[in-house]
Amino acid sequence: MDAFLVVPQSLGISPETYTRDQFFGDMHAYIRFKTPEQSIPALLDDENRKSPLGRLRAAAADESPAAATAASQRTLAHEIRLFGCLVRARVRDRTRSLLARVHELDGTVSAPPLQVADLAAAATSLAQESARIVSAYRELRPAFVRPDLPAWLRETYTFTDEFLSLVVETNLTQLVAAFERAPALGSALAGARSALLELPRVYHINVVLQLRAIGKNAAPVLERVRVVTDRSGIRRLEEA
């Protein structure tokens, strides 16, 4: 596409007063790339060459990220961010679909048992796949938090880990809340609700274990804790 700009001569703009480099330097490209369509099982598939997780695994196995060139490290950071975006999109879309089904079934006089069972199975599958994808990413931690890596690359990995936790916990909590607001569906969703609650429970147990590992120099260890997110998105621990 060609674009032609007609500038009044009275403005005094010419190649001498406003160079080509200055013109392109002042331009801003507002381009939004669409997140690729890949399911969680596809992301977990080592044979899927389009999966950023597979490429991260290959980089961690074939060559230490610390030994990679600066350009290769930037590519790894891009793969990490892309992976986070893909997981967010898939978990979000599936959660929205399940929320719509909960609302639809709860609004019926007598929800068909088979459809309720399908809903419970889909919710349980989402919880299990979310656990698998987060665990698979965290298996790469030893390769990406090494002290000889640039700080920005270590931070990219750890921030994405935290981002995945927020994505999974937020969406699964929404589903649990929707189940609790749908009494018409009865106990048919009890098993799915337990599966959805398992990830936050495991997260809190890990927090307690980390606190215990601090040792005698730390403040008294909390036996029961909860994670609170303030308006700025900062997460902190509070007594339950």
C-alpha positions in Angstrom: 0.0 0.0 0.0 1.3 3.4 -0.9 0.5 6.5 1.1 1.0 10.1 0.0 1.1 13.0 2.4 0.5 16.5 1.1 2.1 19.1 3.5 1.5 22.9 3.0 4.7 24.7 2.0 4.1 27.3 4.7 5.0 24.7 7.3 8.6 24.7 6.1 8.9 20.9 6.0 11.5 19.7 3.5 14.1 17.0 3.3 16.6 19.4 4.9 14.4 20.3 7.9 12.7 16.9 8.4 14.8 14.0 7.3 13.6 10.6 6.3 15.1 9.0 9.5 13.2 11.6 11.6 10.0 10.9 9.8 10.1 7.1 10.3 11.4 7.6 13.8 8.2 9.6 14.7 5.9 6.9 13.3 4.1 4.4 15.7 2.9 1.1 14.4 -0.3 0.0 16.2 -0.4 -3.7 15.2 -2.0 -6.3 17.3 -1.1 -9.9 16.5 -3.8 -12.6 16.9 -2.9 -15.3 19.3 -2.4 -18.6 17.4 -5.0 -21.3 17.8 -3.4 -24.2 19.8 -5.1 -26.4 22.3 -3.5 -27.2 25.6 -2.9 -30.9 24.6 -1.3 -29.5 21.4 1.0 -27.3 23.5 2.0 -30.3 25.5 2.8 -32.4 22.4 6.6 -32.6 22.0 6.1 -33.5 18.3 4.2 -30.3 17.7 6.8 -28.0 16.1 4.4 -25.0 16.5 4.4 -25.3 20.3 6.6 -22.7 22.1 6.8 -25.1 25.0 8.3 -27.8 22.8 10.9 -25.2 21.5 11.7 -24.2 25.1 12.2 -27.8 26.1 14.5 -28.4 23.1 16.5 -25.3 24.0 16.9 -26.5 27.6 17.9 -30.0 26.5 20.2 -29.3 23.6 22.0 -26.2 24.9 22.1 -24.3 28.2 20.2 -21.0 27.7 23.2 -19.3 29.4 25.4 -20.4 26.6 23.1 -19.1 23.9 23.9 -15.9 22.0 22.1 -12.7 22.9 19.9 -13.1 19.8 19.0 -16.6 20.8 18.2 -15.5 24.4 15.8 -12.8 23.0 14.1 -15.6 21.0 13.7 -17.7 24.1 12.1 -14.7 25.9 9.7 -14.3 23.0 8.8 -18.0 23.2 8.2 -17.7 26.9 5.9 -14.7 26.4 4.1 -16.4 23.5 3.5 -19.5 25.6 2.0 -17.4 28.4 -0.4 -15.7 25.9 -1.4 -19.1 24.4 -2.2 -20.6 27.8 -4.2 -17.5 28.8 -6.2 -17.5 25.7 -7.1 -21.2 25.8 -8.0 -21.3 29.6 -10.0 -18.1 29.2 -11.9 -19.2 26.2 -12.8 -22.6 27.7 -13.8 -21.0 31.0 -16.1 -18.6 29.1 -17.7 -21.5 27.2 -18.2 -23.5 30.5 -19.7 -20.4 32.2 -22.2 -20.0 29.4 -23.2 -23.7 29.7 -23.6 -23.4 33.4 -25.9 -20.4 32.9 -27.9 -22.2 30.2 -28.4 -25.3 32.2 -29.2 -23.5 35.4 -31.9 -21.6 33.7 -33.8 -24.8 32.7 -36.6 -26.3 34.8 -34.9 -29.7 34.7 -31.4 -29.8 33.4 -30.8 -33.0 31.3 -28.5 -35.3 33.3 -26.4 -36.2 30.3 -25.6 -32.5 29.6 -24.8 -31.8 33.2 -22.4 -34.8 33.2 -20.8 -33.5 30.0 -20.3 -30.1 31.7 -18.7 -31.7 34.8 -16.4 -33.8 32.6 -15.4 -30.6 30.6 -14.7 -28.7 33.8 -12.6 -31.6 35.3 -10.7 -31.8 32.0 -9.9 -28.1 32.1 -8.6 -28.4 35.7 -6.4 -31.4 34.8 -5.0 -29.9 31.6 -4.3 -26.6 33.4 -2.3 -28.5 36.1 -0.4 -30.3 33.4 0.5 -27.3 31.4 1.7 -25.3 34.4 3.7 -28.3 35.7 5.3 -28.8 32.3 6.4 -25.1 32.3 7.8 -25.3 35.8 9.9 -28.3 34.9 12.0 -25.9 32.8 12.8 -23.8 35.9 16.3 -25.1 36.6 17.4 -24.1 33.0 15.9 -20.6 33.2 16.7 -19.3 36.7 20.5 -20.0 36.6 22.6 -17.2 38.0 24.7 -17.0 34.9 21.6 -16.0 32.8 20.9 -12.4 32.2 18.5 -11.0 34.9 16.0 -9.9 32.3 15.6 -13.5 31.0 15.3 -15.0 34.5 12.6 -12.4 35.2 10.8 -13.2 32.0 10.6 -16.8 33.1 9.5 -16.1 36.7 7.0 -13.4 35.8 5.4 -15.7 33.2 5.2 -18.4 35.9 3.4 -16.0 38.2 1.2 -14.9 35.2 0.2 -18.5 34.6 -0.7 -19.0 38.2 -3.0 -15.9 38.1 -4.6 -17.0 34.9 -5.4 -20.5 36.1 -6.5 -19.5 39.6 -8.7 -16.6 38.4 -10.5 -18.6 35.7 -11.0 -21.7 37.8 -12.3 -19.6 40.7 -14.9 -18.1 38.4 -16.1 -21.6 37.5 -16.3 -22.6 41.2 -18.3 -19.5 42.0 -20.7 -20.3 39.0 -21.2 -23.8 40.2 -22.1 -22.6 43.7 -24.6 -20.2 42.2 -26.3 -23.0 40.3 -28.2 -25.0 43.0 -30.4 -26.5 40.3 -27.5 -28.5 39.0 -27.2 -30.1 42.4 -24.5 -32.5 43.4 -23.8 -33.5 39.9 -21.0 -30.9 39.8 -19.5 -31.8 43.1 -16.6 -33.9 41.6 -15.8 -31.2 39.1 -15.8 -28.5 41.8 -13.3 -30.5 43.8 -11.1 -30.8 40.8 -11.2 -27.1 40.2 -10.3 -26.4 43.8 -7.3 -28.7 43.8 -4.9 -26.3 42.0 -5.3 -23.4 44.5 -5.0 -25.9 47.4 -1.8 -27.2 46.0 -0.5 -23.7 45.5 -1.2 -22.8 49.1 0.6 -26.0 50.4 3.6 -25.0 48.3 3.6 -21.6 49.9 3.6 -23.1 53.4 6.4 -25.4 52.5 8.5 -22.5 51.2 7.8 -20.6 54.4 9.0 -23.5 56.5 12.1 -23.8 54.4 13.1 -20.2 55.4 14.4 -21.4 58.8 14.8 -19.9 62.2 15.7 -16.4 61.0 12.3 -15.9 59.5 9.1 -14.7 61.1 6.9 -17.4 62.6 5.6 -19.8 59.9 2.0 -19.5 59.0 0.2 -22.9 59.1 -2.7 -21.6 57.1 -2.3 -18.8 54.5 -4.1 -17.3 51.7 -2.9 -15.2 48.7 -4.5 -11.7 48.4 -4.2 -9.7 45.2 -4.6 -5.9 45.7 -5.7 -3.4 43.1 -2.2 -3.0 41.7 -2.0 -6.7 41.0 0.6 -7.3 43.8 0.1 -10.7 45.6 0.8 -11.1 49.2 0.3 -13.6 52.0 -2.2 -13.2 54.8 -3.4 -15.5 57.5 -6.5 -17.5 56.5 
